[in-house]
């Protein structure tokens, strides 16, 4: 019995069932067609929204990147100026210290020369000429 097929009736009953089934399918498709169309339209809207938001996010990231780049450049410039200024100040400070050391050294050398001159004079006997005459 598994392979038994329903008998076709000649009286048109079979045609009526087929037509009824066909009509039911067509009504079902007709009823779901607007929903399918709405679903497709909604899907298209969602894709467009995702695309728009993606573009906005990309633009915002690019803008933030430019702002961050400008800020980094500004800070780098300020840091370079600060280092340059401090370097100039340190150079001036070292130059001043060297000048002070040179003055102190010159004063010490002057004192030593004067002290050496006095010492030479004190080592000579009194009454003798500073330029002794050679004996002939």
Buried (B, 14 or more C-beta within 10 A) or exposed (E): EEEEEEEEEEEEEEEEEEEEEEEEEEEEEEEEEEEEEEEEEEEEEEEEEEEEEEEEEEEEEEEEEEEEEEEEEEEEEEEEEEEEEEEEEEEEEEEEEEEEEEEEEEEEEEEEEEEEEEEEEEEEEEEEEEEEEEEE
